[in-house]
Amino acid sequence: MLIENETLTTDLKIGEIVTILNLGSFKVVSGCGADIKSKVSELNDKFNELNGRENSIAKCARIFDEYKQNPTKKLRDELKYAYEAVPEHQRIFVGTMDTKDYEVRQVIFGDIVKKEWEDDYGYEYPYDDMPKPSDE
């Protein structure tokens, strides 16, 4: 209900005034927020963490490690499902600081990720050692 009636939002308009109780207020002059559904997913992840359960980033990273040890179509499909459960604005945290989510996406989506890297960074994709499923 808070999301539907826009009491809780991540999409502030330029010129709007934001008031934070007992702190102050400010006028929005630039920027953009994450999609509200992604933020709710992030809050659910935090709730899971606080209750001793695995969050979506940890789950995706765990399945990715399992895939690297035993690359199968089943694990690749599980990895895709887990990756898509990670809030979009946090997917870069699935990998390392250097690789971000490129290796995971390469396993899931294939060579299109290499081209994307080369277009974005202007040099050859350096993480081309991801195994293909052994049962493919």
C-alpha positions in Angstrom: 0.0 0.0 0.0 2.8 2.4 0.8 4.3 1.8 -2.6 1.1 2.0 -4.6 0.0 5.3 -3.1 3.6 6.6 -3.4 4.1 7.3 0.3 7.3 5.2 -0.1 9.1 5.9 -3.4 12.6 6.0 -4.9 11.6 8.2 -7.8 11.9 11.8 -6.6 11.2 14.6 -9.1 13.5 17.5 -9.6 12.3 20.4 -7.4 10.5 18.2 -4.8 11.3 18.9 -1.2 12.2 16.0 1.0 11.8 16.2 4.8 13.4 13.8 7.1 11.8 14.0 10.5 14.1 15.5 13.3 16.9 16.0 10.7 15.9 18.6 8.2 14.8 19.0 4.6 16.3 19.5 1.1 15.2 20.2 -2.4 16.0 17.6 -5.1 18.2 19.1 -7.7 19.5 16.1 -9.6 19.9 12.3 -9.6 17.8 9.2 -10.0 16.8 6.4 -7.7 16.7 2.7 -7.9 13.4 1.0 -8.9 11.2 0.7 -5.9 10.7 -3.1 -6.4 14.5 -3.5 -6.4 14.7 -1.6 -3.1 11.9 -3.8 -1.6 13.9 -6.8 -2.7 17.0 -5.3 -1.1 15.0 -4.8 2.2 13.9 -8.5 2.0 17.5 -9.5 1.6 18.5 -7.5 4.7 15.6 -9.1 6.6 16.9 -12.5 5.6 20.4 -11.6 6.7 19.2 -10.3 10.1 17.4 -13.6 10.6 20.5 -15.7 9.8 19.4 -16.7 6.3 21.2 -16.4 3.0 20.6 -13.2 1.0 20.2 -13.2 -2.8 23.8 -12.1 -3.5 25.3 -14.8 -1.3 23.0 -17.4 -2.8 24.0 -16.4 -6.4 27.7 -16.4 -5.5 27.4 -19.8 -3.8 25.7 -21.3 -6.9 28.3 -19.7 -9.1 31.1 -21.4 -7.1 29.2 -24.7 -7.4 28.9 -24.2 -11.1 32.6 -23.6 -11.5 33.4 -26.8 -9.7 30.8 -28.8 -11.6 29.4 -27.0 -14.6 26.1 -28.5 -15.6 23.0 -27.1 -17.4 21.0 -27.6 -14.1 23.4 -25.4 -12.2 23.5 -22.9 -15.0 19.7 -22.6 -14.8 19.8 -22.3 -11.0 22.5 -19.6 -11.4 20.2 -17.7 -13.8 17.3 -17.9 -11.5 19.4 -16.8 -8.5 21.0 -14.0 -10.5 17.7 -12.6 -11.6 16.5 -12.7 -7.9 19.3 -10.2 -7.0 18.1 -6.6 -7.0 19.2 -5.2 -10.3 21.2 -2.3 -8.7 23.2 -4.8 -6.6 24.1 -7.4 -9.3 27.6 -6.0 -9.7 28.3 -7.3 -6.2 27.8 -11.0 -7.2 31.4 -11.2 -8.4 34.7 -9.6 -7.3 35.6 -5.9 -7.4 37.4 -6.6 -10.7 34.9 -8.9 -12.4 31.7 -7.5 -11.0 29.0 -9.7 -12.5 30.6 -10.3 -15.9 31.6 -13.9 -15.2 28.2 -14.8 -13.9 26.5 -13.2 -16.9 29.0 -14.9 -19.3 27.9 -18.3 -17.9 24.2 -17.4 -18.2 24.1 -15.3 -21.4 27.2 -16.4 -23.3 29.5 -14.5 -25.5 27.3 -11.4 -25.8 28.9 -10.4 -22.5 32.4 -10.4 -24.0 31.2 -7.9 -26.7 29.5 -5.8 -24.1 32.8 -5.6 -22.1 34.9 -4.8 -25.2 32.4 -2.0 -26.2 32.3 -0.6 -22.6 36.0 -0.8 -21.8 37.7 -0.7 -25.2 39.9 -3.8 -24.8 39.6 -7.6 -24.9 37.5 -9.4 -22.4 39.9 -10.8 -19.8 37.7 -13.3 -18.0 37.3 -15.9 -20.8 37.9 -19.0 -18.7 34.4 -19.8 -17.6 33.6 -23.5 -18.2 30.7 -24.6 -20.4 28.2 -27.1 -19.0 29.7 -30.6 -19.2 26.3 -32.1 -20.1 25.5 -29.8 -23.0 
